[in-house]
Amino acid sequence: MAQGKVTSLTISCDYLNESNTFSSGDFISGRVIIDVTGNVNVQLLTISAKGRADVWWSETNGENDDTYSANEKYFKIKNVLIQSSSGNNENRNCNQHKGRNVVLSGTQVYPFTFQIPHEELPSSIKGRHGSVRYWLEAKLHRPWHLSKTVKMDLAVVKHIDVNSLELLAPQLLTADKTLCCWFCSSGPVSLSARIERKGYTPGDSVSIFAEIENHSSREVKPKAALQQIQTFYATMKTQTVTTEIACAKGKPISAGERETWCGRLLDIPLDTTMSVLNCKIMKVEYSVLVIVDIPCATALKVVFPVIIGTIPLQCPVN
């Protein structure tokens, strides 16, 4: 009877690019590696590729906490690397002994290959109240032993090309506000802003063209910001988390003055995650805001929806 010990169970993966990412339709190849001291009886060794999204959060309702959750499964593919002697075990890294599979002492390697389904999968992401995850999972079953499991996360990317016509289109918005103080009103604060396109990649800069006219009696302060909006969906409930991830401030504009921005730059951080728009229970969206802060009044602002993609701009936008 084999009385050896499994000292480690690991997964090794062959990456296709320098960013160590995969996309729909790609093949994932790798190895499950077992290190054993002495011979070991094995019932079953499997490797699975899995993908799913999960969201969860709690809200306080009086004295109770209400919990909301949802999930979306994308795929689960399993390969059998070693199976019981009743099956057709063709693996050469173990021997048959008295009807049992015996993994020999030393380091044994079991190769595998999966193909990610061709369907449009959302990109891997971890959000405030949920995540989209893809991973490999190896399981080793032995007689009279607890099963061993090891997991390895995969980064799956849905590529977004910012060179598409829709994402190259410029955007122009205007807004104005008349300030009131008791029964008196002062002149309006007006804002006209334009950005050159809708699609960007991490590390890009958004060029903002704006005209701000301050006909009020107060000093106002303009700024631009990049916001990330994470939205999570459960049954009959939605949760939204908004985060400012970049900001560019303009100089104060005195009463009766105007300010012109001729391509003021708003830098997108390199670690900005891409937009996720094709998951039913979680979305990651972005907006560029041009804001005029007004003392003792609601800010004047315009909001440009933008997409953070993966394939950068190939030629300058005129």
Rosetta blueprint (number, residue, H / E / L):
1 M L
2 A L
3 Q L
4 G L
5 K E
6 V E
7 T E
8 S E
9 L E
10 T E
11 I E
12 S E
13 C E
14 D E
15 Y L
16 L L
17 N L
18 E L
19 S L
20 N L
21 T E
22 F E
23 S L
24 S L
25 G L
26 D L
27 F E
28 I E
29 S E
30 G E
31 R E
32 V E
33 I E
34 I E
35 D E
36 V E
37 T E
38 G L
39 N L
40 V E
41 N E
42 V E
43 Q L
44 L E
45 L E
46 T E
47 I E
48 S E
49 A E
50 K E
51 G E
52 R E
53 A E
54 D E
55 V E
56 W E
57 W E
58 S E
59 E E
60 T E
61 N E
62 G L
63 E L
64 N E
65 D E
66 D E
67 T E
68 Y E
69 S E
70 A E
71 N E
72 E E
73 K E
74 Y E
75 F E
76 K E
77 I E
78 K E
79 N E
80 V E
81 L E
82 I E
83 Q L
84 S L
85 S L
86 S L
87 G L
88 N L
89 N L
90 E L
91 N L
92 R L
93 N L
94 C E
95 N E
96 Q E
97 H E
98 K L
99 G L
100 R E
101 N E
102 V E
103 V E
104 L L
105 S L
106 G E
107 T E
108 Q E
109 V E
110 Y E
111 P E
112 F E
113 T E
114 F E
115 Q E
116 I L
117 P L
118 H L
119 E L
120 E L
121 L L
122 P L
123 S L
124 S L
125 I E
126 K E
127 G L
128 R L
129 H L
130 G E
131 S E
132 V E
133 R E
134 Y E
135 W E
136 L E
137 E E
138 A E
139 K E
140 L E
141 H E
142 R L
143 P L
144 W L
145 H L
146 L L
147 S L
148 K E
149 T E
150 V E
151 K E
152 M E
153 D E
154 L E
155 A E
156 V E
157 V L
158 K L
159 H L
160 I L
161 D E
162 V L
163 N L
164 S L
165 L H
166 E H
167 L H
168 L H
169 A L
170 P L
171 Q E
172 L E
173 L E
174 T E
175 A E
176 D E
177 K E
178 T E
179 L E
180 C E
181 C E
182 W L
183 F L
184 C E
185 S E
186 S E
187 G E
188 P E
189 V E
190 S E
191 L E
192 S E
193 A E
194 R E
195 I E
196 E L
197 R L
198 K L
199 G E
200 Y E
201 T L
202 P L
203 G L
204 D L
205 S E
206 V E
207 S E
208 I E
209 F E
210 A E
211 E E
212 I E
213 E E
214 N E
215 H L
216 S L
217 S L
218 R L
219 E L
220 V E
221 K E
222 P E
223 K E
224 A E
225 A E
226 L E
227 Q E
228 Q E
229 I E
230 Q E
231 T E
232 F E
233 Y E
234 A E
235 T L
236 M L
237 K E
238 T E
239 Q E
240 T E
241 V E
242 T E
243 T E
244 E E
245 I E
246 A E
247 C E
248 A E
249 K E
250 G L
251 K L
252 P L
253 I E
254 S L
255 A L
256 G L
257 E L
258 R E
259 E E
260 T E
261 W E
262 C E
263 G E
264 R E
265 L E
266 L E
267 D E
268 I L
269 P L
270 L L
271 D L
272 T L
273 T L
274 M L
275 S L
276 V E
277 L L
278 N L
279 C L
280 K L
281 I L
282 M E
283 K E
284 V E
285 E E
286 Y E
287 S E
288 V E
289 L E
290 V E
291 I E
292 V E
293 D E
294 I L
295 P L
296 C L
297 A L
298 T L
299 A L
300 L E
301 K E
302 V E
303 V E
304 F E
305 P E
306 V E
307 I E
308 I E
309 G L
310 T L
311 I E
312 P L
313 L L
314 Q L
315 C L
316 P L
317 V L
318 N L
